[in-house]
C-alpha cells in the first residue's frame, strides 16, 4: 500500500507541517522523508533549536523548511486572517499569542496555503490538534462533524496486502444516526483513497432485524439515510460482524445483500465498540493499524499518538499527504 501511495506522491509532491519541530521522532521521520523526493517537511520552531536538536540526534534535515513563529514575516497577515476566521471570538492580541504555539501556527500555514497538510500530536493532545483545525480550517461544506478512520493493513499468504477501514474509533463518543451518515460516507471515501473499493457494513448486535434496541434502530436509520443519498459505494446494515465478513453466514442471515460476507469498511455504533474492535484486529488479527485519520475537514490534518515512534510518524506523514486534493 505504501509503495502505491509514494508513487502517487511522487507525481504530486507535497509539503507537510510538523507542529513539534524539535521532537527527535519528528526529526528522524523528516530525515527519512527528505531522502525521497515526494514530501517536504516544514518544521515549526526556532531554526537554531531545530538544527541543534537534529545535530544532537544525528539526523540530516538538509532540505527541510524551518519556520519560526517568532520571526515569521507574514505574522501580521496571519493574525488578521485568524481574527477574521474567529469572527470576534478572539482579539488580535489573543490570536497573536495563540500563533506562538506550534499547533495554531502550523494550522494557519495550511489555511494560508503555505503547506498542503499537517501532522501533530507527538507532544500535543488530540484536542490540541483538532481544536485549531475546527476553528481555522473548519469542516467541509455539508459536513457538521470531524470523525476518524483507522486503516488496517495485513500481509496475506501470497505476499500482498489486505487493507480494511474502521470508523469512528477515536473522535465521536456516541454518534447520532445523522452523524453516522457522515462517518460512513467519509470512511468510504477515505477507504477508496487507500485502494479499497468500499463495501460498508453498519455494525450491530443485530442482523437485518434479528434484534431490537435503540442502537439497532440507529444503525438501520443511518444505513437507509446513506442509501437515500445515492452514494457510489455499497452499504448495508444493520449487521453483526460475522455476517459482515463471512460469505456463508452473511448470505444466510442477510440474503441478497451486496455487503454481507464481503465487507471491508466497518462502521461502529459508538466509540467503545470502535476502539475495542480495531484493537482486537490489531492485537489478535495481526493487522498494522494506522490512524486515526481525521475526516471531514477542509484540509488533511492528522493526529499522532504521544507514544508514537519515528516509523509511525513516517507512515502517518505519507497517509496524511495522500489525502491532499489535486
ABEGO torsion letter per residue (X at the ends): XAAAAAAAAAABBBBBBBABAABAAAAAAAAAAAABAABBBBBBEBAAAAAAAAAAAGBBABGBBBBBAAABAAAAAAAAAAAAAAGGABBAAAAAAAAABAAAAAAAAAAAGABABBBBGAABBAAAAAAAAAAAAEBBBGBABBBBBBBBBBBBAAGBBBBBBBOBAAABABBBAAAAAAAAAAAAAAAAAAGBBBBBBBBBABBGGABBEAAAAAAAAAAAAAAAAGBABBBBOBBBAAAAABAAAAAAABBGBAABGABABBBBABAAAAAAAAAAAAAAAGBBBBOBBBBGBABBBBBBBAABBAAAAAAAAAAAAAABBX
